[in-house]
């Protein structure tokens, strides 16, 4: 992998992590387009580095919301912020189970399979369309009423299950979780913020596990030097993903507030069909 490949992939990750178009799916697409060949372990490690960068961009952009939540949870104030963090933790349980037992197998099994990516992108498009038209119908039937309620404990668990399913490449994590929250009747802006915050724990946890594997590699696992990633491409990919992620996070919050997710459904459907035809 060259530094230019890493830069492009970092930009793609930064954009697609927040936009409902599937970061894992687009990383696979651009790896194919750029002709990047990595062994499964190196590919997974690079993807985790990019995901950690976008998680850090979430913390930076949502710092005003993140810091009071963290402070309330650490000091156990048992106020609304404390229970909000507890809901986030509850939402992380399903993806934690999938990550511990199935994540690596899923990544390796579907890696390079653009047909699966295409099908999952079309599923993402269908979810976004369904959520958009459902909410639009509710708004027409109840004009003047506030659109959406606060996220309940059950909603948090269901949204967490949606996040666990979205480990499939091409199935957008942000798109799936936000659409699920909207379909449950939650407030759009609230569920977008919840979606961005709930990914922090699993991604950082996976990053720590991946760091352990890199520091203490399996001696029995043979690694092809030609497919290894150098420190410079990793650093460039990380910085690109972080910087672009900061801009994309702010942009996505505005888009969700305006209810314009249907445009991304059209994009996901078009790219999904191209992937299948490829």
C-alpha positions, 0 to 999 in steps of 0.5 A: 500500500502506498501513501496515496492509497492510504490517503484516499482510503482515509478520506473515504473512511472519514466521509462514509463513517458518518454519511449513511453509505457504509464505510466498510463497503466503500473501503472494500470498493476502493481497495478493489479500484486501487488494486490494494492487496493486503493479507486479512490481518493487515487489512483488518488492522488498517480498517480499525486504525481508520475507524479509531480516527473517526471515533476520535473525530466524533469526540472532538465534534460532540465534545460539549455533549460528550464531556458532561455525559462522561462526567455524570457517569464517572461521578455516578450522579444518577441524573438524565445524563447518567442514564443516557450513558447507561443506554449507550452501554446497553446498545453496545452489548449486541455488537460486543457479542458479535465483535468478540465471537464473529467479527474477524470471521465476518470481515475475512469471509466477506472481504473482496466480495463486491456482490455482498457489498452491493446487496447490503448497500441496496438493503441500506437504501431500502431502510433509508427510504422506508424511514424517510417515507414513514416519518414523512407520512407521520408528519403529514398526519400530525401537523404541528406536533413534535416529531419524535420522542426520547430514546427509551431503554428498549429503543437503545437495545433495538438500535444496538441490535441494528448496529450489530447487524451492520458489521456486514460490509455495505450495510451502513452502521450510521444509516441502519441505526439512525433509520431504526431509531426513526422507525421506532419514533425517536427524534431524528436529531437525538437518534443521530447523536446517539448513533455517533456516540454509541460507536465510540465504545466498541470501536475503541475496544476493538482498537485496543484488542487490535493493538494488543495483537500488533504488539504481541503477534501470533508467532505461528501466523505467517505474514507476507511482507509484500502485503504488510502496511508501513507506518507512514501509510498508516499515519497518513490514513489516520490523519486523513480519516480524522480530519475528514471525519470532523467535517463529515460529522458536522455535516451529517448532523445537519442533514439528519436534522433536515430529514434529507437521508432519502438522497443517500438512499438513491446513492446507495442503490446506484452504487449497490447495483454497480457493485453487483454488475462489477 
